[in-house]
């Protein structure tokens, strides 16, 4: 969004130099309005509410005899010369996935955790492997996990998780990711015939500020990333550029 604002300012300056001063004032006013609307939290708050509002904090889950929990990645963090760590943005997903696994086991049901994420940041190790270590420390046995370590995007998360789910043949599937990421993830997974129950691992909030705050610009960028991903999916479908839709998984 800062790039967009900079372009608007440059455009206003160019229009003013060309003596199109009325239009220049309109463009400048739009830039100022966007700057304060985003930086003070109003616009990103409206958009995040639309993305996150449909998901409950603690949804009821009717565990089947055989279940799969799919957890999507959100990056890794370099910790000096030590082992890679889950990024700040994935801790909520890890905690929620481990909680769901324990709840499933406590209900006396069979449960398998599919952890999806490749090395999209080129840190030298796939996200799924890093998360697998964290989940084992949270009490999830290695035998009850499948690590999908090739995907570089949400689209590939869905694409590459499908063969694992087909092989495991769960009767119920739960998808864990951030609340802001769920709508787009569900859209992509449905394209590959997977209709899971969504569970949010975390939520994101804006800050109500009088002066513009950099955090609200970050939230705006994250929110626009989701909306653009949804729009791209619809456009690609209309143009026939997406892979053919997969048949629904038997369950």
SULZI-V308576 format. One record per pair of residues at least 6 apart in sequence whose ideal C-beta (glycine too) atoms are under 6 Angstrom apart, sorted by the first residue. I is the first residue (numbers start at 0). J is the second residue. Records with the same first field share a line. If there is no record, write none. Layout:
BEGIN
I: J ; J
END
This chain:
BEGIN
0: 37 ; 216 ; 219 ; 220
4: 30 ; 34
7: 26 ; 30
8: 30
10: 26
11: 23 ; 26 ; 27
14: 22 ; 23
15: 23
36: 42
37: 215 ; 216 ; 219
38: 211 ; 212 ; 215
39: 208 ; 211
40: 205 ; 206 ; 207 ; 215
43: 205 ; 215 ; 218 ; 219 ; 222
44: 205
46: 222
47: 222
50: 179 ; 182 ; 225
51: 178 ; 179 ; 202
54: 178 ; 199
62: 103 ; 106 ; 108
63: 170 ; 171
64: 108
65: 109 ; 169 ; 170
66: 103 ; 108 ; 110 ; 169 ; 171
67: 111 ; 113 ; 164 ; 167 ; 169 ; 172
68: 96 ; 99 ; 112 ; 173
69: 113 ; 160 ; 174
70: 92 ; 96 ; 114 ; 175
71: 115 ; 156 ; 176
72: 116 ; 126
73: 86 ; 88 ; 89
74: 86 ; 120
75: 83 ; 86 ; 122 ; 126 ; 129
76: 84 ; 86
78: 84
83: 122 ; 124 ; 129
85: 129 ; 130 ; 133
91: 200 ; 201
92: 175 ; 176 ; 200
93: 133
95: 175 ; 200
96: 175
97: 137 ; 139
100: 110 ; 112 ; 139
103: 110
104: 110
111: 143 ; 167
112: 139 ; 143 ; 144
113: 145 ; 160 ; 163
114: 127 ; 130 ; 131 ; 146
115: 147 ; 150 ; 156 ; 160
116: 126 ; 127
117: 125 ; 148 ; 149 ; 150 ; 151
118: 125
119: 151
125: 148
127: 146 ; 147 ; 148
128: 148
131: 144 ; 146
145: 163
147: 159 ; 160
149: 159
150: 156 ; 159
153: 184 ; 187
154: 187
157: 187 ; 188 ; 191
158: 191
161: 191
170: 250
172: 195
173: 195 ; 196 ; 198
174: 195 ; 197
175: 198 ; 200
176: 184
177: 200 ; 201
178: 199 ; 202
179: 203
181: 197
183: 225 ; 228 ; 229
185: 197
186: 232
190: 244
191: 245
192: 245 ; 246 ; 247 ; 248
193: 248
203: 218
205: 215 ; 218
206: 212 ; 214 ; 215
235: 241
END
